[in-house]
Each structure stands twice: as C-alpha cells, then as structure tokens.
C-alpha cells in the first residue's frame, strides 16, 4: 500500500524542494489533488517529474511532516479518456451496456491461507465473502470471494466447478465468534445469502496447467449495503485502470485460509506481497511446458515472497492495490487467488487470475440487479 510518507518522499526525491514556488489560486496539499495523487502513484516518469516541478507552490510545515503543495489546475484531469491507442476490447468494455452494474462507491481505504500476514482490522475489507460448500459433514467454508455489486460475488472457477455451493456469507470477520469486536467496537451483523446461479468461465482448465480460473456467483437475494462491514470492491473498469503497471508493486491479499501454522484462521488476515514481472512469472510456471505450448501465465499474475503468500483456503479471494477510481484513491481488485506451489510461502510466488484480462467476460455474464 502506498503511504503518505512514501509519496511525500517521492516528491522530495524528484527535486520539488529545489523549485521556486508557483503562485496560483488552487494551491493545495498534493494528496488532496486527485490528478496529482494519481500521477504520483502510477506515473513516476520523467514527464511526471517535470510536471510536479512546474506545479510546486510551497509546503505545509505546520505538521510534524513537511507536506508538499501543488497548483492542482496544472495537472490533467484523471477523467480524460485514454488515447485511441487502446485495443478493440478496451473500447468494447468502455462502452459495455453492463458497465453501470459495477459499483461506483466501492473500495474505501479504511486502514493506514495468508502466510506471513497479520490480522485485518474490523471493517477494513468489507467486500470479503466466504463461500460455503456442501460436504459429507455439512456445510464448510472452502473458498473466498469479493462482492462486486449487490447480486454478484467474484471468485475462482476451481471454487465453483463441480462443487455443491451451499451459499455465500458476507460481513464476517471472526468465524468462531458470534460478535466481532475490536477496540470496543462490536458487530454481529452478517448476511448468509443463497446462490441463484454459478457462472464458470467456459474455457476453465484446472491443474496441472490452470487457465481461465474465474467465476461469478449471482446471489438469490440482494446483498444489503450501508453497513460498515459490507460494501463492494472496485474493479478496473476503465482502460486507464487496466493499463496500470503492476510489476514490482506491493499488493494486499486477504483471506481466512491456511496459515503458516497449517490450519485455517478464524480471523480475517491480510498480507502485503510484491507482484512479479510477467517474465518472472512465465519462466517459473512454464519451465516444464512442451516447446510451442501456449503461455499458461498470459492472463495471470504472480505475487509473493518467502513466507508471505496466499494459501489453499484463500482461493478466490482478492488481490488489491490502491488506484485512482472516479478521482478518489480507492482499492481496486487486480487479481484473485488461483493456485501456487505445493508449499505455501516458499520461494515460488502464488498465481492470481489477472482481473484486467477478464473484465469483458465479467460484464458479459452479469445481469441487471
């Protein structure tokens, strides 16, 4: 996750402190200017460096940290359309009739088998869903997912394919407790909703070469929002969001899956992990492929480092990063937990379905609320 300190350090690094302050009517903290914040997070190139230098209008020294200020009007609006260099699929998605089914208020950043992770805060990830399966011993939570609107949960195909789905639970934090409490705040509001339709990608293929590991669950009754522990996650619905460079970024993964202790965690966990380059991912997971075989990682992301990984019970859960969404810095889901090495938290990274490559499929398979 990008922190306020890290971004401020970036502005100092590019030499803003050496530039004479500009005079303007809209001088403000850089993090209060959406297009400036977007560029600081996503476009740390030479053009951005020059733009920040020209827009610098001083510093706020009234706090413990020196906060750079910029003339916000000097920055191009983040609402501008991506130039016409986008693909035909980008154009189709940007004009998709179901685009309005995706949430506009989503992915709020509330907080400054997960391996190497820590407990998430109560209400910090309100889009998390638990998927229960019917088993010989009754129903059991076997996978995770993410709420994308009132009627749909996004998850992995292997969590749904040939499985008997008992239902979906949202609003959960500690599975073992009736009341979820933290720092004197408690809630027992959870929603267990039936599944009306399971939609698995028609070209899904499981191990040993997993591809198209993505599915949607349409719930039978609308999920109730307006509660602090139940809200949707944002998806990369614009070409600009889908083109965000992900390699070497720190992503957050959340879930109740198997931990380094070898058992499920009753409490929602989070972990921050680095996303690998496409070349690293391909070299690791295609090393035994036959010559001429298609790249199994083409629509996947690899992420993780030693002792920090997602694991079995986290399947279908989201991999998220902060990004500018409707001019607000929000969490956006860029991946979902698919598969990985036999030993979680090893030197091999985990594999995540790349959500940006399936936005067309998601929209094609959604129906009106």
N, C-alpha and C positions, 0 to 999 in steps of 0.2 A: 504494500500500500504506500502511495506517495504521502509523505508527511509534509506539514507546513515548513518545518525546518529544512528538509531536503530541497524543496522548491526555492526557498529563500537563498540557500547556499548556491543553487544553480545560477540565480540572478547575479550574485556576487561574483561567481566564477567567470561569467561572460563579460564582466567588466562594467556593469551598470554603475558601480560606485565611483567610477572614474569619469563619468559623463556629467556635463553641466545639466542641471535640472531644467526641464522644459516648463513653459507656462501654459496652462490650459484650464478650461472650466470644469473638466471632469477628471481631475487628479484623484486617484483612489488607491487603496491597497490593491496590489496586483491580483490577490486571490479573490477580490470582490468584482473583478472584471472578467466575465466568463470567457471571452475570446483570448485574453492574455493567459488565463489559467490553463485553457485548453492547449495553447501552444507550448507553455512551459512543461506540460505533462507529456505531450505527444510529438512535438516537432522541435526537438533540440538540435536544430541545424544552423548553418551559417546565416540564413535569411532570418530566422527567429532571433538569433543573437543581435543582428543589426537592428531589427525592429524594436527590441527591448531597449537598446541603447538610445534610439531616437525618441522613444516614448517615455523615458525615465523623467519623473517630475519630483523626485525627492524621496525622503524616508520618514517613517513614523518612528521616532525614538522615545516615545512615551511609555513603551512597554519594555519588558526585560529583553525582548528580541528586537533587533532593528528590522522593520518591515519595509521593503521596497514599495514605492508607489509609481503608478504609470498613468499616462493620459489614455484612458480607455478607448476613446474615439479613434486613436491611431491604429487600432487593431481591426482586421477584417472580421466581420460577423461570422460566428460559427454556424449560423443558419444558412450561409451561402451553399448553393448546390455544388457538389463535386463536379469538376470539369467533365466534359463529354468524353473523357478518355476511359470512363468506366465500361464494363462489359455489358453485353446484352442482358445477362442475368441480373446485373445491378439495376439496370433500367426497369426490368420486369418487377423486381422486388420493390423498388421505389414507387412504382405505380400499382402495386398489388391491391385488389379490392378488399382484401382482408387485413391490410396494414393497420386499419383503425381498431382491430380487435386486440392489438397489443397495448399494454398499459402505458399511459403517459406519466402517471405518478407512480414511480417504482424505484427500487434500488437505493433507498435512502441510506446514506452513510451515517450510522448512528454511533459507531465506536471509533476513538482516535485510531472406517478404519483409517483414521488420521494418525499418522506416525510422526512423533516429534512435535505434536501440536499442543495447544492449551485450550482450556475451557473458553467457549464463546460467552459473551455477555447475554443475559436475558433480553430479548427483543432485538438483538443485534442483527440477526439474519432471519427476518420474518417470512421470507419466501421459501424456507426449507420445508420439505414434505417427506413423510415416511410412507413407504409403500408396503402394505402387508400382503403376504401370500397365504393361501390355504395350504396347510401341511397336515400330515397324519396326526400331529399333536395339537391341532388347532391352528389359529392364525398366528403368523410371526412376521415381524418387520425384517425384511430381507434386503431392501434397497432404499435409496434416497431419490429425491427429485426436487424440482423447483416449480413454484407457482408462477405462471406467466400471464394468466388472467383468471377471472372468476370461474371459468369452466375447464381450464387446461393446466395439466402438470407435465413438465418436460422431464424425460428420464432416458435411460439407456434401453436399447432394444433387448439386450440379454436379461433385463429385469422383467420383461413382459412376454417375450417369445416362449410359447409352450408352457406358460406359467398360469396358475389359477390365482387371479388377483382378488383379494378379499376386500380391499378398499384403500383409501388414502387418508392419512392423518396430517393435519396442519395445525400450527400453533404450539407444537410440542417443544420442550426443552430438556427436561429430565424425565425419561421414560418411566423410571422407577417410582416417581413421586406424584401424588395427586395434585399437590400445589407446587408450582415452580416459584422459587424465591431467590432473591439476590439483593443484598444491601437494604433489607427491609421492605422491598417491593415484591409482591406475590401475585400470581395469577393461576387460575385453574381452567382458563378458557381454551379448550381445544375443540377442533372440529374433525369428526370422523365422517367422511363422505363416501358414498358408493361410487363405483366406476361404471359409467354408461357405455363407454367404448374404448377399446385399446387399439392403437394405431402403430404398427411396427413398420419401419422402412422396408419396402418390398424387396430390396436388394441386400438386406442384412445378412451377414455371414459371420458365424462365431469362430471360436478358436479352431485351428491354430493361427489363421490369418483373419483377424477381425476387421470387418469393414461395415460402414453404414450403421454403426451401433447407436441408434437413436429411435425414440418412440414418444408418442403423446398419449396421455390418458385424459379422456373427457369425463369429468365427474358428473354424476347424475343430478346433483343439486348445486346451485351456485355457492362458491366459497364466499363467506362473509368477510369483507374487508372492514376497515375502520377500527380495528383492534391493534394495539401496539405489537402483537406477536404474529399478525397475519397480514401480509402485503406481498405484492408481486415483485419479481426481479425484472430489470430491464434487459432486453435483447438487442443485439447490434442490428437495428432495423434500417439504418442509413448506410449508404456506400462509404461515407466518411468513417463511421464506426467500424465497418467491416475491413477497412484498409489500415486500421491502427496497427503499427508494427508491434508484435508480441514477443519476439525473441529477446531473451535476457531480462524480460520484465518479471517482477515479483507478483505472483497471483495468489489469491486466497482460495483454499478449498475447505469445505465444511461438511461434517457428517457425524454419524453415530457408529461408524464401522469399527472393524477390528483395530486395536491399538497395538503398540509395541509390547503390551502385556499379554497379547494373544487372546483377548476376549472383547466383546462389544462394549462400548462405552455407553452408559445410560444417559450421559450428559452430552449435549451437542459440543463438538470440538471444532477448532479451526487451526489451520496451519498455513504459513506463507512459504511458497516454493517458487524457484526460478523456472521460467519457461525456456526450453532448449531451442536451438535453431532448427530449422527444417532439415538441414544437412545432418546434424547430430541425431535427430530422431530417425531419419531414414537409414543411416549407417548402422544403428543399433538394432532396429527391428526388421531390416531387410537383409541381414547378413547371411541368412541361410536360404534366401529366395533363389529359385532357379533363374538362369540367365533369361532376360526378356520378360520376366514376370512383372506385372504392374506393381507400382509402389503402394504398399499397404498403408503407408502413413500419409498419403496425399491429402486426405481430409481429416487428419488427426493432429493433435498437439502432444508433445512430450514435455513433462514437467516433473520436477522433484530433485532431491539431492539426498545424500546419505543421511539416513534416519529421519527424513521428512518426506512423507508420501501419503497418498490415499490408499485405502486397502479394501478388502472384499465387501464389507458391509456398506461402504460409501458409494457403491456402484450407482450410477445415475445422478449423483449429486453434482452441484455446480462448481465450476472453476470461474472465479470472478475477478475483474480488475476495475479500478476507477476510470471513468472516462466522461467527457462532456456529453450529456444527453439532454436535449432540449435546453441548452445553455445552462445546465446545472451539473455540477460534479456528482455523479452517481455511480453505483456499482452496476456493471454490465456483465452478463454471463457470456463468456467466450468459449467455454468448454464444458463437457460433462464427463464424469468418471467412467471410463470404459474398461480397461484391463491393464495389466502390467506384469512385472517379473513375478516369479514364484514366491520370492521372499520380499515382503513389503519393506520399504525403507532401505533397499540395497543400493548399490551404485547405479543400477539401471533406473531410469525415470519411469513414472507411470504414464499411461497413454490415455488421452482425453479426446473425445469426439469434438472436432472443431465446429462450433455452432455457426460461425460465419459462413461455412460452406453448405449449410443446410437451412438457411433462412427461407429460401424458396419453398423447400419441402414443408417446413413448419407452416407457412402461410397457406400453402395449397391444401393442407389437411385440417385446417381449422374451420369451424362452422360458426355462424352467429351465436351470440350468447343466449 
